[in-house]
Amino acid sequence: MSLPVRSVGQARQDTAVAVRGFLEPADSGGWGLLLPDPLVVEGRRANWLTARGDDARWRRLEHQFVTAIGQVALGPAEAVIQVERLEEVEPEGLRRATVHLSFNQMAVVTLAAIPNRFTWRLSDGRASGVQPLLMYTILNHGQTELDFMLPTNEVLGRGGTCATRLYRLCAASPSPARPAPRSGS
């Protein structure tokens, strides 16, 4: 079911819009939407919208990719969306693969680039404000635990970013040290 809403590029203050992003806890104890592809309202770009509305069921959507439909208002310090509807969605271009490493090692891996198409500069030369993210999941369907052998966490995001929080959900502990090479090999 779709609702008639203005496209993001045409949004005016206090108009209904549909945006896609990650639902994240805000510093003030409320909620916000992290938008990899910025919302443009009356010439202003916003990658963060403070979310307000009936948030009783939003906790289950924390750190998830969602579509939010609601009224947007721009204040001097923040952009706010009064959410009328919020639902988890799969990002466009999401790819899924099943990995069988052995009889008892199997995982389902998903990966999406959000947004899946973007430009760093607009046609007038200004920065687009796009903040692309990689979203992934690794669901272990095997009989053994999965170990992540990454030299650093830098590739997944820097401290305090949404990407780092998403990484922490998937890998609860830092990557283990690489095992010492066996003698004679």
Order of alpha helices (4+ residues) and beta strands (2+ residues): beta-beta-beta-beta-beta-beta-beta-beta-alpha
